[in-house]
Amino acid sequence: MKTHSVPRARSAAAPTALLDALALLLPVACAGCGAPDRTLCGGCRSALVARPVRVEPPIAGTAAWAALDYEGTPARVIRAFKDDGRTDVARALGAALRLSLAAAVAALDATPREIAVVPSTGAALRTRGYDPVRLLVRRAGFAPARVLRARSREDQAALGREARRVNAAGSFAARGSLGGRRFVLVDDVVTTGSTLADAVRAVRAAGGSVDAISVLARTRLRIGRTVVDA
């Protein structure tokens, strides 16, 4: 196989100059800090470098991994992506999710798995015009299967642990029989794990299995002055 060296004359200045030119035509601000002329400034892009950690949602026997902590810059960028239509940051977030997926499957055997996503409700999909988790998986370089559908429910963001569990119960159903199919389940943010637990329930009820879970970010719960993993 032939290899070719990269001309040294094309340094980092070339893409920087291109970004400067585009900024004149399409004004944009950093999704993390609001700095002008960049989708993500250098500092905010660095804050999205994934360091996958294992999290423990209440799903017995299923390992779950998160790429980022949902705080500071990552939280601001994720909110911009989900709530403000900033799909221009999906590639950077997808790169972080890819490392979470790699960590999630590292301990599994070589049996092929499909990727199932926690889907948006119909109302959320109509409001946004896109499914955030499905888009992230695609930007991570994978093609998610259409496995689950979601019913309308109250937004989980403002709810406590028990209210989240009740609200999430029965949120998902399989689109058809999943007999013999094995999955890695993907979501964007995990807090208490109630949403993931109900998605796992729905897959198992249809005859499938969830062998690992990958999320983009975890929220660490603050109880008094103690910070605990979700």
RAUR-V233515 format. One line per field, one symbol per residue. ss: DSSP state (H for helix, E for strand, - for the rest). phi: phi as a letter, one per 20 degrees, with the letter a starting at -180 (. if undefined). burial: b if it has 9 or more other ideal C-beta (glycine too) atoms within 8 Angstrom, else e. Layout:
ss->???
phi->???
burial->???
This chain:
ss->-----------HHHHHHHHHHHHHH---E------E-----HHHHHH-----EEE-------EEEEEEE--HHHHHHHHHHHH---HHHHHHHHHHHHHHHHHHH--------EEEE----HHHHHHH---HHHHHHHH-----E--EEE----------HHHHHHHH---EEE-------EEEEEEEEE---HHHHHHHHHHHH---EEEEEEEEEE--EEE--EEE--
phi->.fccfegffeefffffffffffffecgbcgfecngfmbgcfgfffffeffcgcedcffcgmcfccceceealggfffffffeddmeffeffffffffgffffffegeefeffcedddfeffffffffenbegffffffffocdffeddcdefbfgfgeeegffffffegmfcbffafdgneccdeccecddenfffffffgffffenecdeacccfbdeefddmdedcff
burial->eeeeeeeeeeeeeeeeeebbeebeeeebbbbbbebbbbbbbebbbebbebebeebebebeebebbbbbbbeebbbbbbbbbbeeebeebbebbbbbbbbbbbbbbeebeeeebbbbbbbbbeeebeebeebbbbbbbbbbeeebeebbebbebeebeebeeeebbebbeebbebeeebeebbbbbbbbbbbbbbbbbbbbbbbbebbbebbbbbbbbbbbbeeeeeeeeb
